């Protein structure tokens, strides 16, 4: 009976030992479920997530918000300086093309390594919004100085001729893209510093959709609003608009003064005519008297 009891326990997968019960080793035919190791990489954002359907949706939503910011800026401008819709569209379209170039360059650079692409994109974006802003300002000022020196009227930022010339817009857009390329190359050189690779801003976030929302919508919503507002001031050449308004006011004042002077001249002319007529009248009277007296005139 004892032997049969031991055999039954062994068939159940256990070995009976006096006072101890040991589990038998599983057979080779028993499937073993795979479990993640404690050191497995559990980061949320993976390569390619920036351009998946959810990432593209967030980017489109961000573009709409940025466009609405520029429209709000136009309505906030003083009425005497507010640009017509055509000029506003030409100004903002240059900025939109430049920002699209920077955006897709950041997406491409973020997927080149095996690091967290969302963190790398956020680092690129914040550098573009801080150091890149200063580089864009310096580039616009340098190009504007060269344009003024060479007297290239069609390449003055924010001026497109009367009527509007598409070639002027194309030339200014090409110059602005060159400035953005120069800015991006310098930012890439800054990112080559080894310390940037150790900076992982979003690694604690394991939810990829939350990480994408932070990178593509939440942070850019506030940063882009300021960035678009400032860059639009660079491209619209607000100072030149004021100069033109001052010239127009001066011209109106000059025309008004000329009218006043002309009316004064008219009054002087009338008085002078009266004096002349009096003098001529006296001369004619004197001539008649001399003629009567026989004095040669």
WOPE-V847277 format. One record per pair of residues at least 6 apart in sequence whose ideal C-beta (glycine too) atoms are under 7 Angstrom apart, sorted by sequence separation. I is the first residue (numbers start at 1). J is the second residue. D is the distance in whole Angstrom. If there is no record, write none. Layout:
# WOPE-V847277
i=I j=J d=D
i=I j=J d=D
This chain:
# WOPE-V847277
i=49 j=55 d=6
i=111 j=117 d=5
i=205 j=211 d=5
i=291 j=297 d=6
i=9 j=16 d=5
i=14 j=21 d=6
i=15 j=22 d=5
i=110 j=117 d=4
i=113 j=120 d=7
i=154 j=161 d=7
i=161 j=168 d=6
i=290 j=297 d=5
i=14 j=22 d=7
i=74 j=82 d=7
i=83 j=91 d=7
i=147 j=155 d=5
i=160 j=168 d=4
i=14 j=23 d=6
i=15 j=24 d=6
i=74 j=83 d=7
i=147 j=156 d=6
i=160 j=169 d=6
i=202 j=211 d=5
i=6 j=16 d=5
i=14 j=24 d=6
i=110 j=120 d=4
i=287 j=297 d=5
i=13 j=24 d=5
i=110 j=121 d=4
i=154 j=165 d=7
i=202 j=214 d=7
i=144 j=157 d=6
i=154 j=167 d=7
i=74 j=88 d=5
i=107 j=121 d=7
i=110 j=124 d=7
i=154 j=168 d=4
i=106 j=121 d=5
i=109 j=124 d=6
i=157 j=172 d=6
i=155 j=171 d=5
i=140 j=157 d=7
i=154 j=171 d=6
i=155 j=172 d=6
i=106 j=124 d=4
i=106 j=125 d=6
i=155 j=175 d=6
i=70 j=92 d=5
i=102 j=128 d=6
i=143 j=175 d=5
i=143 j=179 d=7
i=140 j=179 d=6
i=139 j=179 d=4
i=136 j=179 d=6
i=139 j=182 d=6
i=139 j=183 d=7
i=136 j=183 d=6
i=135 j=183 d=4
i=132 j=183 d=5
i=135 j=186 d=6
i=132 j=187 d=6
i=51 j=107 d=6
i=131 j=187 d=7
i=50 j=107 d=5
i=128 j=187 d=6
i=131 j=190 d=7
i=50 j=110 d=6
i=127 j=187 d=5
i=50 j=111 d=7
i=48 j=111 d=7
i=124 j=187 d=7
i=127 j=190 d=6
i=47 j=111 d=5
i=50 j=117 d=6
i=91 j=158 d=6
i=49 j=117 d=7
i=47 j=117 d=6
i=90 j=160 d=6
i=45 j=116 d=6
i=50 j=121 d=6
i=45 j=117 d=6
i=43 j=116 d=5
i=45 j=118 d=4
i=87 j=160 d=7
i=123 j=196 d=6
i=97 j=173 d=6
i=101 j=177 d=6
i=123 j=199 d=7
i=158 j=235 d=6
i=86 j=164 d=6
i=94 j=172 d=6
i=98 j=176 d=5
i=102 j=180 d=6
i=123 j=201 d=7
i=157 j=235 d=5
i=158 j=236 d=5
i=90 j=169 d=5
i=94 j=173 d=5
i=98 j=177 d=6
i=101 j=180 d=6
i=105 j=184 d=6
i=122 j=201 d=6
i=158 j=237 d=4
i=97 j=177 d=7
i=122 j=202 d=7
i=157 j=237 d=5
i=119 j=200 d=5
i=156 j=237 d=7
i=94 j=176 d=5
i=98 j=180 d=4
i=102 j=184 d=6
i=115 j=197 d=7
i=119 j=201 d=5
i=158 j=240 d=7
i=119 j=202 d=5
i=116 j=200 d=6
i=118 j=202 d=5
i=119 j=203 d=7
i=116 j=202 d=6
i=116 j=203 d=6
i=118 j=211 d=5
i=122 j=215 d=5
i=118 j=212 d=7
i=121 j=215 d=6
i=129 j=223 d=5
i=133 j=227 d=6
i=140 j=234 d=5
i=125 j=220 d=7
i=136 j=231 d=6
i=118 j=215 d=5
i=122 j=219 d=7
i=133 j=230 d=7
i=137 j=234 d=6
i=129 j=227 d=5
i=136 j=234 d=7
i=95 j=228 d=7
i=95 j=231 d=5
i=95 j=232 d=6
i=92 j=232 d=7
i=95 j=235 d=6
i=91 j=232 d=7
i=94 j=235 d=6
i=91 j=235 d=5
i=91 j=236 d=5
i=83 j=236 d=7
i=58 j=212 d=6
i=62 j=216 d=6
i=54 j=209 d=6
i=58 j=213 d=6
i=62 j=217 d=6
i=61 j=217 d=6
i=65 j=221 d=6
i=69 j=225 d=5
i=73 j=229 d=6
i=55 j=212 d=5
i=59 j=216 d=6
i=54 j=212 d=6
i=58 j=216 d=4
i=62 j=220 d=5
i=66 j=224 d=5
i=70 j=228 d=6
i=49 j=208 d=6
i=58 j=217 d=5
i=69 j=228 d=5
i=73 j=232 d=6
i=43 j=203 d=6
i=69 j=229 d=7
i=81 j=241 d=6
i=44 j=205 d=5
i=55 j=216 d=6
i=44 j=206 d=5
i=46 j=208 d=7
i=66 j=228 d=6
i=70 j=232 d=6
i=43 j=206 d=7
i=44 j=207 d=5
i=45 j=208 d=5
i=49 j=212 d=6
i=42 j=206 d=5
i=44 j=208 d=4
i=80 j=245 d=7
i=45 j=211 d=5
i=44 j=211 d=4
i=45 j=212 d=7
